[in-house]
Amino acid sequence: MSRRLRIRLLLVIAACVVGAGVASATIQRSASNADFAEYSGVNALRVDMLAQDAALQEVIHERSSGAVERFTDARHAFGLTLAKARARDEEADEKASLARQQQLADDWSQRAELAVAGVVQGPRRGAADHGDAARTGLLTAFLKENSSLLADLAEEREARQQHALELPIGLIAVLTLLSAALLWVGVERPARDEGRRRGEQDELAGALQVARSEPEAYDVLARHLTRSTASTQVTILNRNNSADRLEPVSPVRPDSAVATGLEGAAPDSCLAIRMAGAYEGNPGSPGLLSCEVCGKSPERTTCLPSLVGGEVIGSVLVEHARPFGELTHRQVVESVAEAAPVIANLRNLAIAEMRAATDGLTGLPNQRAVHDTLKRMVAQAGRTVAPLALILFDLDRFKTINDTFGHGRGDDVLAAVGDVAAHTVRAADFVGRLGGEEFAVMLPGSDREGALKVAENLREAISGLTVTGVDCSITASFGVAILPQDAPDASALLRVADRALYAAKANGRDRVEVAAV
């Protein structure tokens, strides 16, 4: 779930809580009003009952028609109040109490009417009212029942008010938690994630700046994306120098759909490279165009082109099980964009260094590369206590070939010799051109016997060469020296091998000589 969706969901919940609070407050206010009206109605019964008794006492003592009329009005008012109270109450206990009060009031009224009748019929002033004690007992019982009901109503009202207080407190607690969640989701967590992302991006930038080679930069980028996106696989793809093949420069699982898609893939097989823009693949919802490289991946894919100066030099393919969030997607885009110019610079530097160390005619390492490699291999032989063989060979009578057939044909001979030499030795061996018609071969781990065998193979391969336009035999003389038997260091090894080469020239050419022990 994206951060925006989480924020919206929390806002909806908060709105629902606020709405529920408002509705609950309205209900509570309505209930409180009803409680107050109910309590007031029962209390009004008490007031009206006492008003009846007061009017009766006035009738008994004053014996006037006005007092009788006021008593009648008080009785009528009590009846209306009682009817309202009974219509308002719905609880069984309250209805029973009101019924008892009505019965007591009715009994009191019967005795009150007898007293009024006695007054109206003209008994002597001050005559005894024999029903007075019974009426007083009924009135006392009524007031006691009324007070009991009022106490119950007051207790219920207090309980409801207490409950009404608990609800806003609960709502405040819920709103506080929601506010904290909104603050976390909307501010704190994004700030934390952004800080983490920024730290990872700074680490990536620092690692890329100190990367010494293009493969090392590829490895840094792949490990950074794997760590930052929790992806299942990161594959970095590169257009070859001829721009006719798409090659992986990071490990690819051999049994993966991407490995199958890369078999014989051209650069435009990757839709991100073809469109020069991001490509998102979803196996559950395939688009109109399917990428030939990652279109059959069982997982979601995000592929971004590596753009440098508007030119696409490759792409970065990320396979992931879950959809990327906004922050993760932005981090992938920034990482690829940040790595692309660094990789391009390292590539250009490697090309420049290769060209600076490569002989333009034969494609072999040039004189500078020969000397650098010799020093490195001598140091390695010293660390591993293993022998190192150096073979120097020089084409015989090459000046005659140039003078007879021209320098163009002479260059063809040099190129053919370089090609034969490179394909005659092992992959771990080194072949370079020292200059002119002189070449050097280094054989790490080879003793004198092995070096002589290689030198003889080279001599036979060169003597069997035929070059178009050169109607003469092509031969070479060879000098062999072994480290550490023949020399203790690189410069001495080179001098010893050179003397053996000149011995081969002096002894008739087209032969192999070893250093004198």
C-alpha positions, -999 to +999 in steps of 0.1 A: +000+000+000+015+034-010+020+062+015-006+083-002-032+056+001-024+050+037-028+087+045-061+088+027-073+057+045-063+072+079-081+105+070-113+086+061-111+067+094-106+100+112-135+115+094-157+085+104-146+088+140-154+125+141-187+118+124-195+091+149-185+115+177-208+142+164-237+117+160-231+103+194-230+137+210-263+145+193-278+113+206-264+120+241-277+155+241-312+142+230-311+116+257-300+142+283-329+164+273-353+135+276-339+126+310-343+162+322-379+163+309-387+130+326-372+142+359-390+175+356-423+158+349-421+135+380-410+165+401-440+185+387-463+157+401-449+164+436-454+201+432-490+197+418-499+172+446-487+196+473-507+224+455-538+202+457-533+197+494-527+234+500-559+242+480-578+217+501-566+232+533-578+266+521-612+251+513-615+235+547-605+266+567-619+294+545-651+277+533-653+300+503-663+293+467-630+307+454-611+282+474-632+254+460-625+267+425-588+268+431-589+232+445-607+221+413-581+238+391-552+222+411-568+187+407-572+193+369-535+205+367-523+174+386-543+151+362-526+167+331-492+165+347-497+128+355-509+120+320-478+136+305-455+118+329-471+084+322-470+091+284-432+100+286-420+071+306-411+038+289-393+019+316-414-008+334-401+002+369-409+038+363-444+030+349-451+009+380-440+037+403-462+062+384-491+038+387-486+035+424-485+073+427-517+076+407-534+051+429-523+070+460-534+103+444-568+088+435-573+076+471-563+110+484-587+127+459-616+106+471-611+117+507-604+153+496-637+154+476-656+142+507-640+170+527-649+195+501-685+182+499-688+186+536-678+222+533-701+229+504-731+214+522-726+238+550-713+222+582-704+246+610-672+265+607-644+247+626-661+213+624-637+184+627-624+168+595-624+131+603-606+121+571-577+144+577-554+116+592-561+092+563-554+119+537-522+129+554-510+092+553-519+090+516-501+122+509-470+111+528-470+077+509-474+096+476-445+119+484-423+090+495-430+071+463-424+102+442-391+109+460-380+073+454-387+076+417-369+110+415-339+094+432-339+065+407-342+090+378-313+111+392-291+080+395-299+069+359-292+104+346-259+105+364-250+071+349-258+083+315-238+115+319-209+094+331-212+072+300-215+104+279-182+116+294-165+082+286-174+085+249-156+118+241-126+106+262-125+075+240-129+095+208-102+119+219-079+089+225-088+074+191-082+108+174-049+112+192-038+078+180-050+086+145-032+119+146+000+101+157-005+076+129-010+104+104+021+121+117+041+089+114+028+079+079+028+114+065+058+130+081+080+109+104+082+077+083+087+096+050+114+117+066+131+086+080+128+067+047+141+098+028+171+100+052+179+063+047+175+067+010+197+098+009+223+080+029+223+050+006+225+073-024+255+091-009+271+058-002+265+048-039+279+080-052+311+076-030+316+040-041+311+049-078+336+077-075+364+054-063+355+024-086+386+015-105+370-003-134+337-006-153+331-042-139+336-029-103+311+000-110+286-025-123+290-047-092+285-016-069+253-006-087+239-041-087+246-046-050+232-012-042+199-019-060+195-054-046+199-040-011+178-009-015+148-025-034+148-060-019+147-072-055+151-108-065+175-101-093+194-071-108+208-075-143+229-048-159+229-050-197+254-034-220+256-027-257+288-041-271+312-018-289+297-027-323+262-019-310+249-051-324+246-073-293+231-069-258+253-085-232+249-089-195+277-075-174+264-087-141+256-124-131+224-139-146+209-171-133+213-196-161+179-211-156+161-177-156+137-164-182+161-134-186+190-157-195+168-172-222+157-138-235+193-126-238+204-154-261+213-137-293+196-105-282+202-072-301+201-039-282+166-031-294+153-064-280+152-045-247+122-022-248+138+003-223+167+007-248+143+009-278+121+035-262+150+053-243+126+053-213+115+033-184+097+000-190+074-017-164+066-054-169+037-071-150+031-108-158-004-104-145-013-076-168+009-077-200+010-046-221+006-042-259+044-047-264+063-075-247+100-071-240+120-099-257+145-099-228+123-098-197+088-103-211+086-139-199+099-132-164+074-146-138+080-115-116+074-078-121+102-060-139+114-025-139+139-017-167+156+017-171+180+028-199+215+040-190+215+074-207+247+095-212+244+127-232+212+114-248+228+082-259+217+048-246+247+027-235+227-001-219+200-008-194+194-019-158+168-046-153+153-051-118+131-081-111+109-078-080+080-097-065+060-067-052+052-034-069+076-006-062+064+023-040+070+059-051+101+062-030+117+030-042+109+037-078+125+072-075+156+056-059+160+032-087+157+060-113+182+082-094+207+053-089+207+044-126+210+080-137+238+086-112+258+055-122+254+059-160+279+088-165+304+072-141+302+039-160+306+057-193+337+076-181+352+043-168+344+027-202+360+055-221+390+055-198+394+017-203+392+021-241+417+049-240+441+029-218+436-001-240+444+019-271+474+035-254+487+000-246+477-016-279+497-018-311+475-004-339+489-027-366+488-061-350+462-055-322+487-069-297+499-051-266+526-025-275+561-020-261+548-001-230+524-029-222+551-055-227+574-039-201+545-033-176+533-069-180+569-083-176+573-064-143+540-076-130+546-113-140+581-112-125+566-100-092+539-126-094+565-153-100+585-141-070+554-143-047+544-178-060+579-192-063+570-203-099+591-200-130+585-175-158+597-180-193+604-151-217+606-156-254+618-129-277+615-134-315+624-112-345+614-117-381+643-127-404+653-103-432+622-082-427+639-052-443+642-072-475+604-079-475+597-042-471+622-032-498+610-059-522+572-059-517+566-025-501+558-014-466+521-022-470+529-059-476+554-057-447+526-045-424+505-074-436+533-098-426+535-082-392+497-085-387+497-121-398+526-130-375+509-113-345+477-132-352+495-166-354+514-159-322+483-149-303+465-181-313+494-204-307+500-197-270+477-205-240+451-181-228+472-173-196+502-165-217+511-130-231+521-119-266+531-084-274+550-064-300+582-047-288+585-026-319+594-030-355+596-067-363+604-078-327+578-096-305+578-109-269+560-139-254+557-145-216+548-180-203+540-179-165+547-212-148+567-227-177+602-242-173+629-243-199+615-274-216+580-260-219+593-227-232+614-244-259+584-264-270+563-232-273+591-214-292+594-243-317+556-243-322+558-205-329+587-209-353+570-236-373+537-217-374+554-185-387+575-204-412+543-219-426+527-185-431+517-173-466+508-137-471+491-125-503+516-104-524+547-117-505+564-144-526+591-154-502+594-175-470+587-158-437+608-170-408+618-158-373+646-163-348+639-170-311+657-164-278+645-180-246+653-171-210+639-185-177+633-167-144+649-173-119+675-197-134+688-173-161+681-139-145+670-125-111+647-097-122+627-083-152+654-061-168+680-089-165+656-114-179+649-092-209+687-087-216+694-125-214+665-133-237+677-106-261+713-121-262+698-155-269+678-140-298+710-125-313+727-159-309+699-174-330+705-147-357+742-153-356+737-191-359+718-190-391+683-176-383+650-195-383+660-212-351+655-212-313+684-205-289+683-206-251+702-184-227+737-196-219+738-210-184 
